[in-house]
């Protein structure tokens, strides 16, 4: 498993769990936005469609994933700066129902 990267987090505004139907819509929207955009191959060829549990009643898409190595500090800062710009752009283009709350961040896991 990877060690850090940019994620997009999905949750329901009312605190309930995201349904299977809503999950399918999120995945379709992620695919539409990423395939129609001009994003790095790290994003386009990544596992962004695999939505993972994140906290309670939240799902996340890991849009970029990196591994810790001897260049960790340098890679972390560069990737964070670049990937958060892309994450913000992707989030701004997602067309989801208003009951879904979307955020993004750069995390270590």
Secondary structure, DSSP 8 states (H G I E B T S, - for coil): ---EEEEEEEEETTS----HHHHHHHHHHHHHHHHHS---HHHHTS-TTS-EE-STTEEEEE---B---TTHHHHHHHHHHHHHHHHHHHHHH----TTEEEEEEEEE-
